[in-house]
């Protein structure tokens, strides 16, 4: 920015800063009107999920156009003078300047990628994190999110290390905020993700689901696989199948987590049937049952998930009746109290043969003593 005319460069930045200040004032003065217009617009479309990156009303659209030009100009200057990113965050994060924040967010990909190209993603991440105070966390997170490559190559290790350092330095009441590492989880080793899973599960639902999405986003073709380590190359990210397996195996007591949250985290995934499809669930249940046959205990939530699957995915009834339930008998599930109760309940749900599929053949494979226990609890209809 005018490297041979420092005074001129300083004047340009000062003028741009004044324009940004005026944009913030405009956003604050019109915030109530914009908010009311947005509420009216959303009330007219109650069944439509709003995209908060876009204007929600005509009033907000006009306001964004008003503040977008000074915001984009200032962000362009930030690439040459990254220290003024502090001013960008300060003015944009003023109370009531919501429409300015939205305009800045929408242009953040250009700023973050240009700054990363010029200074290096790890270096600029640490610099911006040092500039941002607590009230500016939302824009810092937006900046970090856009530093990670959008597709193809996973985040570099130096950016991963930078985000971890930022997380460790920005504790909230002594607790780590998982949002700072979400941008780079797709590049983390699977072993590290397994270690960090408790802090992700303990986060708010939206943060938890965002972390799962990011760690699997580069592994869509392997969604149904539980990958095995091969050679010295570490596994990176976590497939959808692996996520369900590790969530079930989570030692919530050791993580000082309530059992309710452990089970809830699994339920959140199962409810998201468009992502965690019947094939994903079958792959995860199949893997865990295979480990059960070679001596591992079934995770606490295992049969609960099987029962929920019976309710949600009729397409898996045949597999459950003809493959899964017999396999669990082979592993002597009846020696594991809670899992045995779940097995019997699941078998009963499918015993009637609705849809032409029945668990009757699996029930008949029970040893005589366990068969009698089952019949005492669930007499023939």
MOQUI-V254324 format. One record per helix or strand of 2 or more residues. SS is the DSSP state (~ for helix, > for strand). FROM is the first residue (numbers start at 1). LEN is the number of residues. If there is no record, write none. Layout:
SS/FROM/LEN  SS/FROM/LEN
This chain:
~/6/24  ~/31/13  ~/58/23  ~/82/11  ~/98/22  ~/121/11  ~/134/14  ~/157/13  ~/179/4  ~/185/3  ~/190/12  ~/205/12  ~/220/3  ~/240/10  ~/259/13  ~/278/16  ~/302/11  ~/314/17  ~/333/3  ~/337/15  ~/354/3  ~/360/5  ~/368/10
